[in-house]
Amino acid sequence: MALYSEKVMDHFTNPRNVGKLDDADGIGEVGNAKCGDIMKIYIKVKDGIITDVKFNTFGCGSAIASSSMATEMIKGKPLSQALELTNKAVAEALDGLPAHKLHCSVLAEEAIRAAIKNYYDRNGIEYDHSQFPDASEEEEHAAEEQD
């Protein structure tokens, strides 16, 4: 059996939605220091719907494939539905990832959540803070860096 599915290889060699949105409504950037993967997701939102999404990922093939698949899965969807996207759903849509590469799908989920949170924050939109469990840690870290 091959280490990577055909879908992983397809999204790695032909990634969808690669690039940057200069006029993005929300931007989420996450990274994993352990593996060196860095993922940045840009979203355009109109009437609560993600109308466009792009990504830039510095990392392995699984990270690029996870970014590509995740953007495909949220494009055209309401923000509420995009927030429900799990790393498990991304991995399943790719017909699986090797166990040691599952963190790549986690990064895709986290980057999407970060982009949506950034959109909410930029626009003063109230949201359920429990939907962004890592947000308080990120805000604390940012505050520490400013001191």
C-alpha positions in Angstrom: 0.0 0.0 0.0 1.2 3.5 -0.9 2.1 5.9 2.0 -0.1 8.6 0.5 -3.5 8.3 -1.2 -4.2 9.4 -4.8 -6.2 12.4 -3.4 -3.2 13.5 -1.2 -0.9 13.3 -4.2 -3.4 15.1 -6.4 -3.8 18.0 -4.0 -0.1 18.1 -3.4 0.9 18.2 -7.0 -2.1 20.3 -8.2 -3.1 22.3 -5.1 -6.3 24.3 -5.4 -6.7 27.9 -4.1 -3.0 28.7 -3.8 -2.1 32.3 -3.3 -2.9 35.4 -1.4 -6.0 37.7 -1.2 -4.7 41.2 -0.9 -8.1 42.4 0.2 -8.9 39.5 2.5 -11.6 40.0 5.1 -9.9 37.5 7.5 -6.4 36.0 7.7 -5.3 33.1 9.8 -1.8 31.9 10.3 -0.7 28.9 12.3 2.5 26.9 12.6 3.9 23.9 14.2 7.4 24.4 15.4 8.0 20.7 15.8 7.6 20.0 12.1 8.2 23.4 10.6 4.9 23.7 8.8 3.4 27.1 8.5 -0.1 27.7 7.0 -1.8 30.9 6.2 -5.4 31.1 5.1 -7.1 34.2 3.5 -10.9 34.5 3.3 -13.3 36.8 1.6 -16.8 37.0 3.2 -20.0 38.4 1.9 -23.3 38.1 3.8 -21.8 35.5 6.1 -20.6 33.2 3.2 -17.0 32.5 2.3 -16.9 33.7 -1.3 -13.2 33.1 -1.9 -10.4 31.5 0.0 -6.6 31.2 -0.7 -3.7 29.7 1.1 0.0 29.8 1.4 1.7 26.8 3.1 5.3 26.3 3.8 5.7 22.6 4.6 5.5 19.0 3.5 3.2 17.5 0.9 0.6 16.5 3.5 0.4 20.1 4.8 -0.1 21.4 1.2 -2.7 18.8 0.5 -4.5 19.5 3.7 -4.6 23.2 3.0 -5.8 22.6 -0.5 -8.6 20.2 0.5 -9.7 22.4 3.5 -10.1 25.4 1.2 -12.1 23.4 -1.2 -14.3 22.2 1.6 -15.2 25.7 3.0 -15.4 27.8 -0.3 -19.0 28.9 -0.8 -20.0 27.8 2.7 -21.5 29.9 5.6 -19.0 30.8 8.3 -20.9 28.7 10.8 -20.5 25.7 8.6 -16.8 26.4 8.0 -16.3 26.5 11.7 -17.6 23.0 12.0 -14.8 21.6 9.7 -12.6 19.2 11.6 -9.2 17.9 11.0 -10.8 14.4 10.8 -13.1 15.6 8.0 -10.1 17.0 6.1 -8.1 13.8 6.5 -11.1 11.6 5.5 -11.7 13.8 2.4 -8.0 13.1 1.4 -8.7 9.3 1.9 -6.5 9.4 4.9 -3.1 10.6 6.1 -0.3 8.6 7.7 -0.6 8.8 11.5 2.6 10.9 11.7 1.1 13.5 9.3 -2.3 14.0 10.9 -1.0 17.2 12.5 -1.2 18.7 9.0 -5.0 18.4 8.9 -5.1 19.9 12.4 -3.1 22.9 11.2 -5.7 23.3 8.3 -8.6 23.3 10.8 -6.7 25.8 13.1 -5.8 28.1 10.2 -9.5 28.3 9.1 -10.6 29.0 12.6 -8.0 31.7 13.0 -9.1 33.4 9.7 -12.7 33.4 10.8 -11.8 34.7 14.3 -9.7 37.4 12.6 -12.7 38.3 10.4 -15.0 38.6 13.4 -12.5 40.7 15.3 -11.9 43.1 12.4 -15.6 43.6 12.0 -16.6 43.8 15.7 -18.8 40.7 15.3 -19.7 39.0 18.6 -18.9 35.3 18.7 -18.9 32.3 21.0 -15.3 32.3 22.5 -15.6 28.6 23.1 -15.4 28.1 19.3 -11.8 29.4 19.5 -10.2 27.6 22.4 -6.6 28.5 21.4 -7.5 32.2 21.0 -6.8 33.2 24.6 -3.4 31.6 24.4 -2.6 33.5 21.2 -3.8 36.8 22.7 -1.7 36.2 25.8 1.4 35.5 23.7 0.8 38.6 21.5 0.5 40.7 24.7 3.7 39.2 26.1 5.6 40.1 22.9 4.4 43.7 23.1 5.8 44.1 26.7 
